[in-house]
């Protein structure tokens, strides 16, 4: 862990990242890409003045929008258990009457259920968890140092039962590894059981670029010997790496979600995440 100073903490669209780097160890992580210039990725950087900046910046804003966290670094990396910067961030968001839309892979988020309840009572809280595979054993390979899939579904169930909107970011889907109709179908089934409102899918595949590609291939050599050569033969140095099964996966995904009434339309999900009143009214019909 190392401390750094930030000049600004909120982006124009109210996005916040208190940490840089991660200790979850996901083999596919795009944040390892060289373009993000995060050296020594597992040695997490903490924006030491983030909380002071957040209070100052929120105090100047007239509109009480939805703050998003988790796009680059997980807000619940391991050091958060002791530092509690994310919890303190939530307290500030609550104090100023803003909403929160957060993405994580960690069951540590349950610690802060009380704050999400209070924020949701004043504005809007949305909790998203990333899911890649239904299989806990495979999860322990793809995402070795973070909560297993079964634990994440329990998190989603707990928040849903608390009246908080929950969503799943489904992906990445790795060719030849978790790109099966069975995996996608079982994830949607579990999402329904957990009371999830929506599942966001950008596509069935992953992205690879300089930095994360090298790390990913090294992990393939370790856990799936020989598979790297199939990737190199089929995809070369492509940024986008789509599953060869993507058509079938989309069919299974959309059919299963329609059966359960789980929202998949990107614009509807995006509007919900921005907390537009007409979308909230529309969702109440489901």
C-alpha positions in Angstrom: 0.0 0.0 0.0 1.2 3.5 -0.8 -0.4 6.9 -0.4 -0.7 9.5 -3.2 -2.3 13.0 -3.4 -5.1 13.7 -5.8 -5.8 17.1 -7.4 -9.5 16.2 -8.0 -11.6 13.3 -6.9 -14.8 13.5 -8.9 -15.0 13.4 -12.7 -17.4 15.5 -14.7 -19.9 12.6 -14.7 -19.6 12.1 -10.9 -17.2 9.1 -11.1 -14.9 8.4 -8.2 -12.0 6.0 -7.6 -10.4 6.2 -4.2 -7.9 3.5 -4.9 -5.6 2.7 -7.9 -4.5 -0.9 -8.4 -6.1 -4.0 -7.0 -5.3 -7.1 -5.0 -8.1 -9.4 -6.3 -5.8 -11.0 -8.8 -8.3 -11.4 -11.6 -6.4 -13.0 -14.5 -8.2 -10.9 -17.2 -8.2 -7.4 -15.6 -8.2 -4.6 -18.2 -6.9 -2.1 -15.5 -3.5 -3.8 -15.9 -3.3 -2.3 -19.4 -0.2 -0.1 -19.9 -2.4 2.8 -21.0 -3.6 3.4 -17.5 0.0 3.7 -16.2 -0.5 1.9 -12.9 2.9 0.6 -12.0 3.2 -2.2 -9.4 -0.5 -3.0 -9.8 -0.9 -5.1 -6.6 0.7 -2.4 -4.5 -2.5 -0.4 -4.2 -2.3 3.4 -4.2 -4.6 5.2 -1.8 -5.7 8.7 -2.6 -4.9 10.1 0.9 -6.8 13.3 0.5 -9.8 11.8 -1.4 -12.3 12.2 1.5 -11.4 15.9 2.0 -11.7 16.6 -1.7 -15.0 14.8 -1.9 -16.6 16.9 0.8 -15.3 20.1 -0.8 -16.5 19.1 -4.3 -20.0 17.9 -3.2 -20.5 21.1 -1.2 -20.3 23.1 -4.4 -22.8 21.1 -6.4 -26.5 22.1 -6.6 -27.8 19.0 -8.2 -27.9 15.9 -6.0 -26.8 13.3 -8.6 -25.7 9.7 -8.5 -22.0 9.1 -7.8 -20.5 6.1 -9.5 -17.6 4.1 -8.0 -15.8 1.0 -9.2 -15.1 1.6 -12.8 -11.3 1.4 -12.6 -10.5 0.0 -9.1 -12.7 -2.0 -6.8 -13.9 0.1 -3.9 -13.6 -2.9 -1.7 -10.0 -4.0 -2.2 -8.6 -5.9 0.8 -7.1 -2.8 2.5 -10.6 -1.3 2.7 -11.4 -3.6 5.6 -9.0 -1.6 7.8 -8.8 1.8 6.1 -12.6 2.2 5.6 -12.1 4.9 3.0 -15.1 3.6 1.0 -17.3 3.5 4.1 -16.3 7.1 4.9 -17.0 8.0 1.3 -20.5 6.7 1.7 -20.9 8.7 4.9 -20.0 11.9 3.0 -22.3 11.0 0.1 -25.1 10.5 2.6 -24.4 13.8 4.4 -24.7 15.8 1.2 -27.7 14.0 -0.1 -26.2 12.3 -3.1 -26.9 8.8 -4.5 -24.4 6.0 -5.1 -24.0 3.5 -7.9 -21.2 1.1 -7.0 -19.6 -1.9 -8.6 -17.6 -4.6 -6.7 -16.6 -8.2 -6.5 -16.3 -8.3 -2.8 -18.7 -9.4 -0.1 -17.1 -6.8 2.2 -19.8 -4.5 0.8 -22.2 -6.1 3.3 -20.4 -4.3 6.1 -21.9 -1.0 4.8 -25.5 -2.2 4.3 -26.6 0.3 6.9 -25.3 3.3 4.9 -26.7 2.0 1.6 -30.1 1.8 3.2 -29.8 5.4 4.5 -28.6 6.7 1.1 -31.4 4.8 -0.6 -34.0 6.5 1.7 -32.8 10.0 0.7 -31.8 9.5 -2.9 -30.9 6.2 -4.7 -28.4 3.4 -4.0 -27.6 0.9 -6.7 -25.3 -2.1 -5.9 -23.7 -4.0 -8.8 -21.6 -7.1 -8.6 -19.4 -8.5 -11.4 -20.1 -12.1 -12.2 -18.1 -14.2 -14.7 -18.8 -17.8 -13.9 -21.4 -19.7 -11.9 -18.7 -22.3 -10.9 -16.9 -21.4 -7.6 -14.0 -23.7 -8.6 -13.5 -21.9 -11.8 -14.0 -18.5 -10.1 -11.1 -19.3 -7.8 -8.9 -19.6 -10.9 -10.2 -16.5 -12.7 -10.6 -14.3 -9.6 -8.4 -16.0 -7.0 -8.3 -13.4 -4.2 -11.9 -12.2 -4.0 -15.3 -13.5 -2.9 -16.5 -16.6 -4.7 -19.5 -16.4 -7.0 -21.9 -18.0 -4.5 -20.9 -15.4 -1.9 -21.6 -12.6 -4.4 -25.1 -13.9 -5.1 -25.8 -13.9 -1.4 -24.7 -10.3 -1.3 -27.1 -9.5 -4.2 -29.9 -11.3 -2.4 -29.3 -9.4 0.9 -29.3 -6.0 -0.8 -32.3 -6.8 -2.9 -34.3 -7.9 0.1 -33.3 -4.6 1.7 -35.1 -2.8 -1.1 -31.9 -1.7 -2.8 -31.7 -2.0 -6.6 -29.2 -4.6 -7.6 -27.5 -5.4 -10.9 -25.0 -7.7 -12.4 -22.1 -6.8 -14.7 -21.8 -10.1 -16.6 -18.3 -10.6 -18.0 -15.8 -10.9 -19.2 -16.6 -14.1 -20.9 -13.3 -15.9 -21.8 -13.3 -18.0 -25.0 -12.9 -21.7 -24.3 -13.2 -21.2 -20.5 -16.5 -19.8 -19.4 -18.3 -19.1 -22.7 -20.8 -21.9 -22.4 -24.6 -21.7 -22.6 -24.8 -23.6 -19.3 -22.7 -21.0 -17.5 -24.8 -18.1 -18.9 -28.1 -19.8 -18.1 -27.1 -20.7 -14.5 -25.9 -17.2 -13.9 -29.3 -15.8 -15.0 -31.2 -18.4 -13.0 -29.2 -17.4 -9.8 -29.7 -13.7 -10.6 -33.5 -14.3 -10.6 -33.3 -16.1 -7.3 -31.3 -13.2 -5.8 -33.9 -10.6 -6.9 -31.6 -8.8 -9.4 -33.2 -6.1 -11.4 -30.9 -6.0 -14.4 -27.9 -7.7 -16.0 -25.6 -5.6 -18.1 -23.7 -7.3 -20.9 -21.5 -5.3 -23.3 -20.7 -8.5 -25.3 -19.6 -12.0 -24.8 -15.8 -11.9 -24.9 -13.0 -9.9 -23.3 -10.6 -7.1 -24.2 -6.8 -7.6 -24.4 -4.2 -4.9 -24.8 -0.6 -4.3 -23.9 -0.1 -5.0 -20.2 -3.1 -7.1 -19.4 -2.6 -9.4 -22.5 0.8 -10.4 -21.2 -0.5 -11.1 -17.7 -3.5 -13.0 -19.0 -1.3 -15.2 -21.2 1.0 -16.0 -18.4 -2.0 -17.1 -16.3 -3.3 -19.2 -19.2 0.1 -21.0 -19.3 -0.3 -21.6 -15.6 -3.9 -22.8 -15.4 -4.8 -23.8 -19.0 -1.6 -25.1 -20.6 -1.6 -24.7 -24.4 -4.7 -22.5 -24.6 -2.6 -19.3 -25.1 -1.7 -20.6 -28.6 -5.4 -20.9 -29.6 -5.9 -17.3 -28.5 -2.8 -16.2 -30.5 -3.9 -18.1 -33.6 -7.5 -16.9 -33.6 -7.1 -13.3 -32.3 -3.5 -12.2 -32.8 -3.1 -8.8 -31.0 -6.8 -7.8 -31.3 -8.2 -5.5 -28.7 -11.6 -7.2 -28.8 -11.6 -10.9 -28.3 -15.2 -12.2 -28.9 -16.3 -15.7 -28.0 -16.9 -18.0 -31.0 -20.2 -18.9 -29.2 -21.4 -15.4 -28.9 -24.5 -15.8 -31.0 -25.8 -18.8 -29.0 -24.8 -17.1 -25.7 -26.9 -14.0 -26.6 -29.9 -16.3 -27.5 -29.7 -18.1 -24.1 -29.1 -14.9 -22.2 -32.0 -12.9 -23.7 -34.4 -15.7 -23.6 -33.7 -16.5 -20.0 -33.8 -12.9 -18.9 -37.1 -12.3 -20.7 -38.5 -15.3 -18.9 -37.7 -13.8 -15.5 -38.4 -10.2 -16.4 -34.8 -9.2 -15.8 -33.9 -6.0 -17.6 -31.2 -6.2 -20.3 -31.8 -3.2 -22.5 -28.7 -1.0 -22.2 -30.5 2.4 -22.4 -33.1 1.4 -19.7 -30.3 0.2 -17.4 -28.3 3.4 -18.1 -31.3 5.6 -17.3 -32.0 3.6 -14.1 -28.3 4.2 -13.1 -28.9 7.9 -13.6 -32.0 7.7 -11.5 -34.4 9.4 -13.9 -37.9 9.5 -12.3 -39.7 8.1 -15.4 -37.5 5.1 -15.4 -38.1 4.5 -11.7 -41.9 4.6 -12.4 -41.5 2.2 -15.3 -39.5 -0.3 -13.2 -42.2 -0.3 -10.5 -44.4 -2.1 -13.0 -42.2 -5.2 -13.1 
